[in-house]
Amino acid sequence: MFRFRSAHHFVDVFRDNYGPPHSAFAVLDARGAADLRADLLELAAGYDRGGPAGSIALEAAYLVSVAERAPAPA
């Protein structure tokens, strides 16, 4: 469960610290960034599982994968 102070905090954290949203915001003009922010706020509100007054809680699942290079043939 990811917990944030607010939906705005959720967007700010992902915009500033997570690669794909960070990259998307970086290439958008002011109007595009505002539209993306509005879409992410709506997304957060739609998935909010409730938290203390004003905060949000979002269920989260992610996959961690590890790749190992096979040893070179002798």
Phi, psi and omega in degrees: 000125174266133180239136181226155180297330180195172175297324178296320178297318176306308182297316181299317180298313182288325177297320186273337191233351184242126189314300185300311177294323178302314180295319180297313179297326183295330184262354182271149171282179185302318180294315179297319179295321178294320178294317178296317178301316179298319178296318180291325176296318178295318178300313179299316180297323181291332182255003182297127178261008176091144179205184177303158185323118176084342181271170176230155176228124183240127175294143182220142173223143177210159182249131174252125177237146180234128178251138177237137178280133177290146178300145178294141178299146181280000000 
